[in-house]
Structures are given as C-alpha cells and as structure tokens.
Amino acid sequence: MKFNLKKNLIIISITQLVIVMISFISHHNITLNSYIDISFFVTAGYILLSLLLFTIHSGFYDVMSKSFNHVLSRREEKRRFEDIPGLSELITINEKPLLLHGLITGLLMGAALIAYYA
C-alpha cells in the first residue's frame, strides 16, 4: 500500500467538514464543545471499524462464516467445507487508512479539548 498524502488530506478535510456540518445541524451552532462531542463519535467509529476489520482479517470469524455458509446452502449445491472461502478472504478492505483517519481525528479532538480547558 502506498501512502498517498493528497488523498488522505482530502479525506481528513471531508471528515472535518462533516463533523462541523453535523455539529451545526444538531446543535444549531458551532461551538468547541459540540465539535468535541461529534468528533468523539466519528473517531470512535473509525477506530472501531478498523479494529473490526483487523479482527476479520486475522481469521477469527472464518470458521463461523464457513459453518453458516455450509449449513445454509441448498442441498443441491453442497460444497466441501474446505472449498468454502473464509470471511477473511471475502472482505478485502484495508483497515490501516481507517485507523489513520481515526487517529488524526482523535488528535484534532484532543487539541480541541486542550483549547477548551486552557
């Protein structure tokens, strides 16, 4: 995976814009407190999604997904258990960019917290 600075800056900028828009829509104004509230949830979403993808890629859910696929498949097209692809083979989304965007959003939230309490 290549590190694409321009692409990451665009995504981080869009994330910050969405946080400001949600803050304006939900609180009817933009304050530091509302920015911190919304960015906490966005940061948590990014980091939890990246951790879920990391767990899936580790193969933790492979046996369970293969078992469900094997049991719920029609009788005419029964496959051998070994031929069924695992969940880690089916989901190919890279979790590292999500973790990066979550950490950067969290750092910006931390800077806003320092500014709020200073």
Phi and psi restraints in degrees (range 20) as a CNS / XPLOR table:
assign (resid 1 and name C) (resid 2 and name N)
       (resid 2 and name CA) (resid 2 and name C) 1.0 -89.3 20.0 2
assign (resid 2 and name N) (resid 2 and name CA)
       (resid 2 and name C) (resid 3 and name N) 1.0 143.6 20.0 2
assign (resid 2 and name C) (resid 3 and name N)
       (resid 3 and name CA) (resid 3 and name C) 1.0 -84.9 20.0 2
assign (resid 3 and name N) (resid 3 and name CA)
       (resid 3 and name C) (resid 4 and name N) 1.0 113.3 20.0 2
assign (resid 3 and name C) (resid 4 and name N)
       (resid 4 and name CA) (resid 4 and name C) 1.0 -107.1 20.0 2
assign (resid 4 and name N) (resid 4 and name CA)
       (resid 4 and name C) (resid 5 and name N) 1.0 101.0 20.0 2
assign (resid 4 and name C) (resid 5 and name N)
       (resid 5 and name CA) (resid 5 and name C) 1.0 -64.3 20.0 2
assign (resid 5 and name N) (resid 5 and name CA)
       (resid 5 and name C) (resid 6 and name N) 1.0 -42.7 20.0 2
assign (resid 5 and name C) (resid 6 and name N)
       (resid 6 and name CA) (resid 6 and name C) 1.0 -63.1 20.0 2
assign (resid 6 and name N) (resid 6 and name CA)
       (resid 6 and name C) (resid 7 and name N) 1.0 -45.1 20.0 2
assign (resid 6 and name C) (resid 7 and name N)
       (resid 7 and name CA) (resid 7 and name C) 1.0 -63.2 20.0 2
assign (resid 7 and name N) (resid 7 and name CA)
       (resid 7 and name C) (resid 8 and name N) 1.0 -43.4 20.0 2
assign (resid 7 and name C) (resid 8 and name N)
       (resid 8 and name CA) (resid 8 and name C) 1.0 -65.8 20.0 2
assign (resid 8 and name N) (resid 8 and name CA)
       (resid 8 and name C) (resid 9 and name N) 1.0 -39.2 20.0 2
assign (resid 8 and name C) (resid 9 and name N)
       (resid 9 and name CA) (resid 9 and name C) 1.0 -65.7 20.0 2
assign (resid 9 and name N) (resid 9 and name CA)
       (resid 9 and name C) (resid 10 and name N) 1.0 -37.1 20.0 2
assign (resid 9 and name C) (resid 10 and name N)
       (resid 10 and name CA) (resid 10 and name C) 1.0 -64.7 20.0 2
assign (resid 10 and name N) (resid 10 and name CA)
       (resid 10 and name C) (resid 11 and name N) 1.0 -44.6 20.0 2
assign (resid 10 and name C) (resid 11 and name N)
       (resid 11 and name CA) (resid 11 and name C) 1.0 -66.1 20.0 2
assign (resid 11 and name N) (resid 11 and name CA)
       (resid 11 and name C) (resid 12 and name N) 1.0 -40.5 20.0 2
assign (resid 11 and name C) (resid 12 and name N)
       (resid 12 and name CA) (resid 12 and name C) 1.0 -66.2 20.0 2
assign (resid 12 and name N) (resid 12 and name CA)
       (resid 12 and name C) (resid 13 and name N) 1.0 -39.3 20.0 2
assign (resid 12 and name C) (resid 13 and name N)
       (resid 13 and name CA) (resid 13 and name C) 1.0 -64.2 20.0 2
assign (resid 13 and name N) (resid 13 and name CA)
       (resid 13 and name C) (resid 14 and name N) 1.0 -42.7 20.0 2
assign (resid 13 and name C) (resid 14 and name N)
       (resid 14 and name CA) (resid 14 and name C) 1.0 -63.7 20.0 2
assign (resid 14 and name N) (resid 14 and name CA)
       (resid 14 and name C) (resid 15 and name N) 1.0 -40.6 20.0 2
assign (resid 14 and name C) (resid 15 and name N)
       (resid 15 and name CA) (resid 15 and name C) 1.0 -60.9 20.0 2
assign (resid 15 and name N) (resid 15 and name CA)
       (resid 15 and name C) (resid 16 and name N) 1.0 -44.4 20.0 2
assign (resid 15 and name C) (resid 16 and name N)
       (resid 16 and name CA) (resid 16 and name C) 1.0 -65.8 20.0 2
assign (resid 16 and name N) (resid 16 and name CA)
       (resid 16 and name C) (resid 17 and name N) 1.0 -38.6 20.0 2
assign (resid 16 and name C) (resid 17 and name N)
       (resid 17 and name CA) (resid 17 and name C) 1.0 -63.6 20.0 2
assign (resid 17 and name N) (resid 17 and name CA)
       (resid 17 and name C) (resid 18 and name N) 1.0 -42.1 20.0 2
assign (resid 17 and name C) (resid 18 and name N)
       (resid 18 and name CA) (resid 18 and name C) 1.0 -64.0 20.0 2
assign (resid 18 and name N) (resid 18 and name CA)
       (resid 18 and name C) (resid 19 and name N) 1.0 -40.0 20.0 2
assign (resid 18 and name C) (resid 19 and name N)
       (resid 19 and name CA) (resid 19 and name C) 1.0 -61.8 20.0 2
assign (resid 19 and name N) (resid 19 and name CA)
       (resid 19 and name C) (resid 20 and name N) 1.0 -44.7 20.0 2
assign (resid 19 and name C) (resid 20 and name N)
       (resid 20 and name CA) (resid 20 and name C) 1.0 -64.8 20.0 2
assign (resid 20 and name N) (resid 20 and name CA)
       (resid 20 and name C) (resid 21 and name N) 1.0 -41.2 20.0 2
assign (resid 20 and name C) (resid 21 and name N)
       (resid 21 and name CA) (resid 21 and name C) 1.0 -65.2 20.0 2
assign (resid 21 and name N) (resid 21 and name CA)
       (resid 21 and name C) (resid 22 and name N) 1.0 -43.9 20.0 2
assign (resid 21 and name C) (resid 22 and name N)
       (resid 22 and name CA) (resid 22 and name C) 1.0 -64.2 20.0 2
assign (resid 22 and name N) (resid 22 and name CA)
       (resid 22 and name C) (resid 23 and name N) 1.0 -38.8 20.0 2
assign (resid 22 and name C) (resid 23 and name N)
       (resid 23 and name CA) (resid 23 and name C) 1.0 -61.8 20.0 2
assign (resid 23 and name N) (resid 23 and name CA)
       (resid 23 and name C) (resid 24 and name N) 1.0 -42.7 20.0 2
assign (resid 23 and name C) (resid 24 and name N)
       (resid 24 and name CA) (resid 24 and name C) 1.0 -67.3 20.0 2
assign (resid 24 and name N) (resid 24 and name CA)
       (resid 24 and name C) (resid 25 and name N) 1.0 -41.0 20.0 2
assign (resid 24 and name C) (resid 25 and name N)
       (resid 25 and name CA) (resid 25 and name C) 1.0 -69.1 20.0 2
assign (resid 25 and name N) (resid 25 and name CA)
       (resid 25 and name C) (resid 26 and name N) 1.0 -44.1 20.0 2
assign (resid 25 and name C) (resid 26 and name N)
       (resid 26 and name CA) (resid 26 and name C) 1.0 -81.4 20.0 2
assign (resid 26 and name N) (resid 26 and name CA)
       (resid 26 and name C) (resid 27 and name N) 1.0 -34.2 20.0 2
assign (resid 26 and name C) (resid 27 and name N)
       (resid 27 and name CA) (resid 27 and name C) 1.0 -107.0 20.0 2
assign (resid 27 and name N) (resid 27 and name CA)
       (resid 27 and name C) (resid 28 and name N) 1.0 -2.3 20.0 2
assign (resid 27 and name C) (resid 28 and name N)
       (resid 28 and name CA) (resid 28 and name C) 1.0 62.2 20.0 2
assign (resid 28 and name N) (resid 28 and name CA)
       (resid 28 and name C) (resid 29 and name N) 1.0 9.8 20.0 2
assign (resid 28 and name C) (resid 29 and name N)
       (resid 29 and name CA) (resid 29 and name C) 1.0 -161.3 20.0 2
assign (resid 29 and name N) (resid 29 and name CA)
       (resid 29 and name C) (resid 30 and name N) 1.0 168.4 20.0 2
assign (resid 29 and name C) (resid 30 and name N)
       (resid 30 and name CA) (resid 30 and name C) 1.0 -111.5 20.0 2
assign (resid 30 and name N) (resid 30 and name CA)
       (resid 30 and name C) (resid 31 and name N) 1.0 110.3 20.0 2
assign (resid 30 and name C) (resid 31 and name N)
       (resid 31 and name CA) (resid 31 and name C) 1.0 -121.8 20.0 2
assign (resid 31 and name N) (resid 31 and name CA)
       (resid 31 and name C) (resid 32 and name N) 1.0 165.2 20.0 2
assign (resid 31 and name C) (resid 32 and name N)
       (resid 32 and name CA) (resid 32 and name C) 1.0 -64.0 20.0 2
assign (resid 32 and name N) (resid 32 and name CA)
       (resid 32 and name C) (resid 33 and name N) 1.0 -36.8 20.0 2
assign (resid 32 and name C) (resid 33 and name N)
       (resid 33 and name CA) (resid 33 and name C) 1.0 -65.1 20.0 2
assign (resid 33 and name N) (resid 33 and name CA)
       (resid 33 and name C) (resid 34 and name N) 1.0 -43.5 20.0 2
assign (resid 33 and name C) (resid 34 and name N)
       (resid 34 and name CA) (resid 34 and name C) 1.0 -68.5 20.0 2
assign (resid 34 and name N) (resid 34 and name CA)
       (resid 34 and name C) (resid 35 and name N) 1.0 -35.7 20.0 2
assign (resid 34 and name C) (resid 35 and name N)
       (resid 35 and name CA) (resid 35 and name C) 1.0 -62.0 20.0 2
assign (resid 35 and name N) (resid 35 and name CA)
       (resid 35 and name C) (resid 36 and name N) 1.0 -43.1 20.0 2
assign (resid 35 and name C) (resid 36 and name N)
       (resid 36 and name CA) (resid 36 and name C) 1.0 -64.5 20.0 2
assign (resid 36 and name N) (resid 36 and name CA)
       (resid 36 and name C) (resid 37 and name N) 1.0 -42.1 20.0 2
assign (resid 36 and name C) (resid 37 and name N)
       (resid 37 and name CA) (resid 37 and name C) 1.0 -60.4 20.0 2
assign (resid 37 and name N) (resid 37 and name CA)
       (resid 37 and name C) (resid 38 and name N) 1.0 -50.0 20.0 2
assign (resid 37 and name C) (resid 38 and name N)
       (resid 38 and name CA) (resid 38 and name C) 1.0 -69.6 20.0 2
assign (resid 38 and name N) (resid 38 and name CA)
       (resid 38 and name C) (resid 39 and name N) 1.0 -41.6 20.0 2
assign (resid 38 and name C) (resid 39 and name N)
       (resid 39 and name CA) (resid 39 and name C) 1.0 -68.3 20.0 2
assign (resid 39 and name N) (resid 39 and name CA)
       (resid 39 and name C) (resid 40 and name N) 1.0 -25.6 20.0 2
assign (resid 39 and name C) (resid 40 and name N)
       (resid 40 and name CA) (resid 40 and name C) 1.0 -62.1 20.0 2
assign (resid 40 and name N) (resid 40 and name CA)
       (resid 40 and name C) (resid 41 and name N) 1.0 -46.2 20.0 2
assign (resid 40 and name C) (resid 41 and name N)
       (resid 41 and name CA) (resid 41 and name C) 1.0 -68.4 20.0 2
assign (resid 41 and name N) (resid 41 and name CA)
       (resid 41 and name C) (resid 42 and name N) 1.0 -37.7 20.0 2
assign (resid 41 and name C) (resid 42 and name N)
       (resid 42 and name CA) (resid 42 and name C) 1.0 -65.5 20.0 2
assign (resid 42 and name N) (resid 42 and name CA)
       (resid 42 and name C) (resid 43 and name N) 1.0 -43.8 20.0 2
assign (resid 42 and name C) (resid 43 and name N)
       (resid 43 and name CA) (resid 43 and name C) 1.0 -61.1 20.0 2
assign (resid 43 and name N) (resid 43 and name CA)
       (resid 43 and name C) (resid 44 and name N) 1.0 -45.5 20.0 2
assign (resid 43 and name C) (resid 44 and name N)
       (resid 44 and name CA) (resid 44 and name C) 1.0 -61.8 20.0 2
assign (resid 44 and name N) (resid 44 and name CA)
       (resid 44 and name C) (resid 45 and name N) 1.0 -39.8 20.0 2
assign (resid 44 and name C) (resid 45 and name N)
       (resid 45 and name CA) (resid 45 and name C) 1.0 -63.6 20.0 2
assign (resid 45 and name N) (resid 45 and name CA)
       (resid 45 and name C) (resid 46 and name N) 1.0 -46.1 20.0 2
assign (resid 45 and name C) (resid 46 and name N)
       (resid 46 and name CA) (resid 46 and name C) 1.0 -60.8 20.0 2
assign (resid 46 and name N) (resid 46 and name CA)
       (resid 46 and name C) (resid 47 and name N) 1.0 -48.2 20.0 2
assign (resid 46 and name C) (resid 47 and name N)
       (resid 47 and name CA) (resid 47 and name C) 1.0 -69.5 20.0 2
assign (resid 47 and name N) (resid 47 and name CA)
       (resid 47 and name C) (resid 48 and name N) 1.0 -41.7 20.0 2
assign (resid 47 and name C) (resid 48 and name N)
       (resid 48 and name CA) (resid 48 and name C) 1.0 -66.4 20.0 2
assign (resid 48 and name N) (resid 48 and name CA)
       (resid 48 and name C) (resid 49 and name N) 1.0 -37.7 20.0 2
assign (resid 48 and name C) (resid 49 and name N)
       (resid 49 and name CA) (resid 49 and name C) 1.0 -65.9 20.0 2
assign (resid 49 and name N) (resid 49 and name CA)
       (resid 49 and name C) (resid 50 and name N) 1.0 -39.8 20.0 2
assign (resid 49 and name C) (resid 50 and name N)
       (resid 50 and name CA) (resid 50 and name C) 1.0 -67.6 20.0 2
assign (resid 50 and name N) (resid 50 and name CA)
       (resid 50 and name C) (resid 51 and name N) 1.0 -36.1 20.0 2
assign (resid 50 and name C) (resid 51 and name N)
       (resid 51 and name CA) (resid 51 and name C) 1.0 -68.6 20.0 2
assign (resid 51 and name N) (resid 51 and name CA)
       (resid 51 and name C) (resid 52 and name N) 1.0 -36.6 20.0 2
assign (resid 51 and name C) (resid 52 and name N)
       (resid 52 and name CA) (resid 52 and name C) 1.0 -63.5 20.0 2
assign (resid 52 and name N) (resid 52 and name CA)
       (resid 52 and name C) (resid 53 and name N) 1.0 -44.6 20.0 2
assign (resid 52 and name C) (resid 53 and name N)
       (resid 53 and name CA) (resid 53 and name C) 1.0 -64.7 20.0 2
assign (resid 53 and name N) (resid 53 and name CA)
       (resid 53 and name C) (resid 54 and name N) 1.0 -37.2 20.0 2
assign (resid 53 and name C) (resid 54 and name N)
       (resid 54 and name CA) (resid 54 and name C) 1.0 -62.2 20.0 2
assign (resid 54 and name N) (resid 54 and name CA)
       (resid 54 and name C) (resid 55 and name N) 1.0 -41.4 20.0 2
assign (resid 54 and name C) (resid 55 and name N)
       (resid 55 and name CA) (resid 55 and name C) 1.0 -66.2 20.0 2
assign (resid 55 and name N) (resid 55 and name CA)
       (resid 55 and name C) (resid 56 and name N) 1.0 -40.5 20.0 2
assign (resid 55 and name C) (resid 56 and name N)
       (resid 56 and name CA) (resid 56 and name C) 1.0 -64.3 20.0 2
assign (resid 56 and name N) (resid 56 and name CA)
       (resid 56 and name C) (resid 57 and name N) 1.0 -44.2 20.0 2
assign (resid 56 and name C) (resid 57 and name N)
       (resid 57 and name CA) (resid 57 and name C) 1.0 -67.5 20.0 2
assign (resid 57 and name N) (resid 57 and name CA)
       (resid 57 and name C) (resid 58 and name N) 1.0 -22.2 20.0 2
assign (resid 57 and name C) (resid 58 and name N)
       (resid 58 and name CA) (resid 58 and name C) 1.0 -73.7 20.0 2
assign (resid 58 and name N) (resid 58 and name CA)
       (resid 58 and name C) (resid 59 and name N) 1.0 -13.4 20.0 2
assign (resid 58 and name C) (resid 59 and name N)
       (resid 59 and name CA) (resid 59 and name C) 1.0 94.0 20.0 2
assign (resid 59 and name N) (resid 59 and name CA)
       (resid 59 and name C) (resid 60 and name N) 1.0 9.7 20.0 2
assign (resid 59 and name C) (resid 60 and name N)
       (resid 60 and name CA) (resid 60 and name C) 1.0 -62.7 20.0 2
assign (resid 60 and name N) (resid 60 and name CA)
       (resid 60 and name C) (resid 61 and name N) 1.0 -37.0 20.0 2
assign (resid 60 and name C) (resid 61 and name N)
       (resid 61 and name CA) (resid 61 and name C) 1.0 -98.0 20.0 2
assign (resid 61 and name N) (resid 61 and name CA)
       (resid 61 and name C) (resid 62 and name N) 1.0 5.4 20.0 2
assign (resid 61 and name C) (resid 62 and name N)
       (resid 62 and name CA) (resid 62 and name C) 1.0 -62.5 20.0 2
assign (resid 62 and name N) (resid 62 and name CA)
       (resid 62 and name C) (resid 63 and name N) 1.0 -47.7 20.0 2
assign (resid 62 and name C) (resid 63 and name N)
       (resid 63 and name CA) (resid 63 and name C) 1.0 -64.7 20.0 2
assign (resid 63 and name N) (resid 63 and name CA)
       (resid 63 and name C) (resid 64 and name N) 1.0 -41.2 20.0 2
assign (resid 63 and name C) (resid 64 and name N)
       (resid 64 and name CA) (resid 64 and name C) 1.0 -65.8 20.0 2
assign (resid 64 and name N) (resid 64 and name CA)
       (resid 64 and name C) (resid 65 and name N) 1.0 -43.8 20.0 2
assign (resid 64 and name C) (resid 65 and name N)
       (resid 65 and name CA) (resid 65 and name C) 1.0 -68.5 20.0 2
assign (resid 65 and name N) (resid 65 and name CA)
       (resid 65 and name C) (resid 66 and name N) 1.0 -37.5 20.0 2
assign (resid 65 and name C) (resid 66 and name N)
       (resid 66 and name CA) (resid 66 and name C) 1.0 -64.2 20.0 2
assign (resid 66 and name N) (resid 66 and name CA)
       (resid 66 and name C) (resid 67 and name N) 1.0 -40.8 20.0 2
assign (resid 66 and name C) (resid 67 and name N)
       (resid 67 and name CA) (resid 67 and name C) 1.0 -64.7 20.0 2
assign (resid 67 and name N) (resid 67 and name CA)
       (resid 67 and name C) (resid 68 and name N) 1.0 -45.6 20.0 2
assign (resid 67 and name C) (resid 68 and name N)
       (resid 68 and name CA) (resid 68 and name C) 1.0 -60.5 20.0 2
assign (resid 68 and name N) (resid 68 and name CA)
       (resid 68 and name C) (resid 69 and name N) 1.0 -43.5 20.0 2
assign (resid 68 and name C) (resid 69 and name N)
       (resid 69 and name CA) (resid 69 and name C) 1.0 -63.5 20.0 2
assign (resid 69 and name N) (resid 69 and name CA)
       (resid 69 and name C) (resid 70 and name N) 1.0 -40.8 20.0 2
assign (resid 69 and name C) (resid 70 and name N)
       (resid 70 and name CA) (resid 70 and name C) 1.0 -67.7 20.0 2
assign (resid 70 and name N) (resid 70 and name CA)
       (resid 70 and name C) (resid 71 and name N) 1.0 -43.5 20.0 2
assign (resid 70 and name C) (resid 71 and name N)
       (resid 71 and name CA) (resid 71 and name C) 1.0 -73.2 20.0 2
assign (resid 71 and name N) (resid 71 and name CA)
       (resid 71 and name C) (resid 72 and name N) 1.0 -40.4 20.0 2
assign (resid 71 and name C) (resid 72 and name N)
       (resid 72 and name CA) (resid 72 and name C) 1.0 -87.8 20.0 2
assign (resid 72 and name N) (resid 72 and name CA)
       (resid 72 and name C) (resid 73 and name N) 1.0 -2.4 20.0 2
assign (resid 72 and name C) (resid 73 and name N)
       (resid 73 and name CA) (resid 73 and name C) 1.0 -74.3 20.0 2
assign (resid 73 and name N) (resid 73 and name CA)
       (resid 73 and name C) (resid 74 and name N) 1.0 154.5 20.0 2
assign (resid 73 and name C) (resid 74 and name N)
       (resid 74 and name CA) (resid 74 and name C) 1.0 -67.5 20.0 2
assign (resid 74 and name N) (resid 74 and name CA)
       (resid 74 and name C) (resid 75 and name N) 1.0 154.1 20.0 2
assign (resid 74 and name C) (resid 75 and name N)
       (resid 75 and name CA) (resid 75 and name C) 1.0 -65.5 20.0 2
assign (resid 75 and name N) (resid 75 and name CA)
       (resid 75 and name C) (resid 76 and name N) 1.0 -30.7 20.0 2
assign (resid 75 and name C) (resid 76 and name N)
       (resid 76 and name CA) (resid 76 and name C) 1.0 -68.5 20.0 2
assign (resid 76 and name N) (resid 76 and name CA)
       (resid 76 and name C) (resid 77 and name N) 1.0 -32.2 20.0 2
assign (resid 76 and name C) (resid 77 and name N)
       (resid 77 and name CA) (resid 77 and name C) 1.0 -112.6 20.0 2
assign (resid 77 and name N) (resid 77 and name CA)
       (resid 77 and name C) (resid 78 and name N) 1.0 40.7 20.0 2
assign (resid 77 and name C) (resid 78 and name N)
       (resid 78 and name CA) (resid 78 and name C) 1.0 -63.3 20.0 2
assign (resid 78 and name N) (resid 78 and name CA)
       (resid 78 and name C) (resid 79 and name N) 1.0 132.5 20.0 2
assign (resid 78 and name C) (resid 79 and name N)
       (resid 79 and name CA) (resid 79 and name C) 1.0 -114.4 20.0 2
assign (resid 79 and name N) (resid 79 and name CA)
       (resid 79 and name C) (resid 80 and name N) 1.0 161.9 20.0 2
assign (resid 79 and name C) (resid 80 and name N)
       (resid 80 and name CA) (resid 80 and name C) 1.0 -71.4 20.0 2
assign (resid 80 and name N) (resid 80 and name CA)
       (resid 80 and name C) (resid 81 and name N) 1.0 150.7 20.0 2
assign (resid 80 and name C) (resid 81 and name N)
       (resid 81 and name CA) (resid 81 and name C) 1.0 -60.4 20.0 2
assign (resid 81 and name N) (resid 81 and name CA)
       (resid 81 and name C) (resid 82 and name N) 1.0 -36.0 20.0 2
assign (resid 81 and name C) (resid 82 and name N)
       (resid 82 and name CA) (resid 82 and name C) 1.0 -70.7 20.0 2
assign (resid 82 and name N) (resid 82 and name CA)
       (resid 82 and name C) (resid 83 and name N) 1.0 -23.9 20.0 2
assign (resid 82 and name C) (resid 83 and name N)
       (resid 83 and name CA) (resid 83 and name C) 1.0 -82.2 20.0 2
assign (resid 83 and name N) (resid 83 and name CA)
       (resid 83 and name C) (resid 84 and name N) 1.0 -14.5 20.0 2
assign (resid 83 and name C) (resid 84 and name N)
       (resid 84 and name CA) (resid 84 and name C) 1.0 -79.4 20.0 2
assign (resid 84 and name N) (resid 84 and name CA)
       (resid 84 and name C) (resid 85 and name N) 1.0 126.9 20.0 2
assign (resid 84 and name C) (resid 85 and name N)
       (resid 85 and name CA) (resid 85 and name C) 1.0 -71.5 20.0 2
assign (resid 85 and name N) (resid 85 and name CA)
       (resid 85 and name C) (resid 86 and name N) 1.0 145.2 20.0 2
assign (resid 85 and name C) (resid 86 and name N)
       (resid 86 and name CA) (resid 86 and name C) 1.0 -78.6 20.0 2
assign (resid 86 and name N) (resid 86 and name CA)
       (resid 86 and name C) (resid 87 and name N) 1.0 164.8 20.0 2
assign (resid 86 and name C) (resid 87 and name N)
       (resid 87 and name CA) (resid 87 and name C) 1.0 -62.7 20.0 2
assign (resid 87 and name N) (resid 87 and name CA)
       (resid 87 and name C) (resid 88 and name N) 1.0 -32.6 20.0 2
assign (resid 87 and name C) (resid 88 and name N)
       (resid 88 and name CA) (resid 88 and name C) 1.0 -68.2 20.0 2
assign (resid 88 and name N) (resid 88 and name CA)
       (resid 88 and name C) (resid 89 and name N) 1.0 -24.2 20.0 2
assign (resid 88 and name C) (resid 89 and name N)
       (resid 89 and name CA) (resid 89 and name C) 1.0 -82.3 20.0 2
assign (resid 89 and name N) (resid 89 and name CA)
       (resid 89 and name C) (resid 90 and name N) 1.0 -25.3 20.0 2
assign (resid 89 and name C) (resid 90 and name N)
       (resid 90 and name CA) (resid 90 and name C) 1.0 -86.2 20.0 2
assign (resid 90 and name N) (resid 90 and name CA)
       (resid 90 and name C) (resid 91 and name N) 1.0 -33.9 20.0 2
assign (resid 90 and name C) (resid 91 and name N)
       (resid 91 and name CA) (resid 91 and name C) 1.0 -98.9 20.0 2
assign (resid 91 and name N) (resid 91 and name CA)
       (resid 91 and name C) (resid 92 and name N) 1.0 114.6 20.0 2
assign (resid 91 and name C) (resid 92 and name N)
       (resid 92 and name CA) (resid 92 and name C) 1.0 -115.7 20.0 2
assign (resid 92 and name N) (resid 92 and name CA)
       (resid 92 and name C) (resid 93 and name N) 1.0 19.2 20.0 2
assign (resid 92 and name C) (resid 93 and name N)
       (resid 93 and name CA) (resid 93 and name C) 1.0 -72.7 20.0 2
assign (resid 93 and name N) (resid 93 and name CA)
       (resid 93 and name C) (resid 94 and name N) 1.0 133.1 20.0 2
assign (resid 93 and name C) (resid 94 and name N)
       (resid 94 and name CA) (resid 94 and name C) 1.0 -80.2 20.0 2
assign (resid 94 and name N) (resid 94 and name CA)
       (resid 94 and name C) (resid 95 and name N) 1.0 129.0 20.0 2
assign (resid 94 and name C) (resid 95 and name N)
       (resid 95 and name CA) (resid 95 and name C) 1.0 -86.1 20.0 2
assign (resid 95 and name N) (resid 95 and name CA)
       (resid 95 and name C) (resid 96 and name N) 1.0 -14.9 20.0 2
assign (resid 95 and name C) (resid 96 and name N)
       (resid 96 and name CA) (resid 96 and name C) 1.0 -65.2 20.0 2
assign (resid 96 and name N) (resid 96 and name CA)
       (resid 96 and name C) (resid 97 and name N) 1.0 -42.6 20.0 2
assign (resid 96 and name C) (resid 97 and name N)
       (resid 97 and name CA) (resid 97 and name C) 1.0 -63.1 20.0 2
assign (resid 97 and name N) (resid 97 and name CA)
       (resid 97 and name C) (resid 98 and name N) 1.0 -37.1 20.0 2
assign (resid 97 and name C) (resid 98 and name N)
       (resid 98 and name CA) (resid 98 and name C) 1.0 -63.5 20.0 2
assign (resid 98 and name N) (resid 98 and name CA)
       (resid 98 and name C) (resid 99 and name N) 1.0 -41.0 20.0 2
assign (resid 98 and name C) (resid 99 and name N)
       (resid 99 and name CA) (resid 99 and name C) 1.0 -65.1 20.0 2
assign (resid 99 and name N) (resid 99 and name CA)
       (resid 99 and name C) (resid 100 and name N) 1.0 -42.0 20.0 2
assign (resid 99 and name C) (resid 100 and name N)
       (resid 100 and name CA) (resid 100 and name C) 1.0 -60.9 20.0 2
assign (resid 100 and name N) (resid 100 and name CA)
       (resid 100 and name C) (resid 101 and name N) 1.0 -47.3 20.0 2
assign (resid 100 and name C) (resid 101 and name N)
       (resid 101 and name CA) (resid 101 and name C) 1.0 -66.8 20.0 2
assign (resid 101 and name N) (resid 101 and name CA)
       (resid 101 and name C) (resid 102 and name N) 1.0 -35.7 20.0 2
assign (resid 101 and name C) (resid 102 and name N)
       (resid 102 and name CA) (resid 102 and name C) 1.0 -66.1 20.0 2
assign (resid 102 and name N) (resid 102 and name CA)
       (resid 102 and name C) (resid 103 and name N) 1.0 -41.3 20.0 2
assign (resid 102 and name C) (resid 103 and name N)
       (resid 103 and name CA) (resid 103 and name C) 1.0 -68.0 20.0 2
assign (resid 103 and name N) (resid 103 and name CA)
       (resid 103 and name C) (resid 104 and name N) 1.0 -40.0 20.0 2
assign (resid 103 and name C) (resid 104 and name N)
       (resid 104 and name CA) (resid 104 and name C) 1.0 -67.6 20.0 2
assign (resid 104 and name N) (resid 104 and name CA)
       (resid 104 and name C) (resid 105 and name N) 1.0 -41.8 20.0 2
assign (resid 104 and name C) (resid 105 and name N)
       (resid 105 and name CA) (resid 105 and name C) 1.0 -63.7 20.0 2
assign (resid 105 and name N) (resid 105 and name CA)
       (resid 105 and name C) (resid 106 and name N) 1.0 -37.4 20.0 2
assign (resid 105 and name C) (resid 106 and name N)
       (resid 106 and name CA) (resid 106 and name C) 1.0 -66.2 20.0 2
assign (resid 106 and name N) (resid 106 and name CA)
       (resid 106 and name C) (resid 107 and name N) 1.0 -37.6 20.0 2
assign (resid 106 and name C) (resid 107 and name N)
       (resid 107 and name CA) (resid 107 and name C) 1.0 -66.1 20.0 2
assign (resid 107 and name N) (resid 107 and name CA)
       (resid 107 and name C) (resid 108 and name N) 1.0 -40.2 20.0 2
assign (resid 107 and name C) (resid 108 and name N)
       (resid 108 and name CA) (resid 108 and name C) 1.0 -65.7 20.0 2
assign (resid 108 and name N) (resid 108 and name CA)
       (resid 108 and name C) (resid 109 and name N) 1.0 -37.0 20.0 2
assign (resid 108 and name C) (resid 109 and name N)
       (resid 109 and name CA) (resid 109 and name C) 1.0 -65.4 20.0 2
assign (resid 109 and name N) (resid 109 and name CA)
       (resid 109 and name C) (resid 110 and name N) 1.0 -40.1 20.0 2
assign (resid 109 and name C) (resid 110 and name N)
       (resid 110 and name CA) (resid 110 and name C) 1.0 -62.8 20.0 2
assign (resid 110 and name N) (resid 110 and name CA)
       (resid 110 and name C) (resid 111 and name N) 1.0 -39.3 20.0 2
assign (resid 110 and name C) (resid 111 and name N)
       (resid 111 and name CA) (resid 111 and name C) 1.0 -64.8 20.0 2
assign (resid 111 and name N) (resid 111 and name CA)
       (resid 111 and name C) (resid 112 and name N) 1.0 -38.3 20.0 2
assign (resid 111 and name C) (resid 112 and name N)
       (resid 112 and name CA) (resid 112 and name C) 1.0 -66.7 20.0 2
assign (resid 112 and name N) (resid 112 and name CA)
       (resid 112 and name C) (resid 113 and name N) 1.0 -36.5 20.0 2
assign (resid 112 and name C) (resid 113 and name N)
       (resid 113 and name CA) (resid 113 and name C) 1.0 -64.3 20.0 2
assign (resid 113 and name N) (resid 113 and name CA)
       (resid 113 and name C) (resid 114 and name N) 1.0 -41.9 20.0 2
assign (resid 113 and name C) (resid 114 and name N)
       (resid 114 and name CA) (resid 114 and name C) 1.0 -64.1 20.0 2
assign (resid 114 and name N) (resid 114 and name CA)
       (resid 114 and name C) (resid 115 and name N) 1.0 -41.4 20.0 2
assign (resid 114 and name C) (resid 115 and name N)
       (resid 115 and name CA) (resid 115 and name C) 1.0 -67.1 20.0 2
assign (resid 115 and name N) (resid 115 and name CA)
       (resid 115 and name C) (resid 116 and name N) 1.0 -34.7 20.0 2
assign (resid 115 and name C) (resid 116 and name N)
       (resid 116 and name CA) (resid 116 and name C) 1.0 -68.1 20.0 2
assign (resid 116 and name N) (resid 116 and name CA)
       (resid 116 and name C) (resid 117 and name N) 1.0 -41.1 20.0 2
assign (resid 116 and name C) (resid 117 and name N)
       (resid 117 and name CA) (resid 117 and name C) 1.0 -91.8 20.0 2
assign (resid 117 and name N) (resid 117 and name CA)
       (resid 117 and name C) (resid 118 and name N) 1.0 -3.4 20.0 2
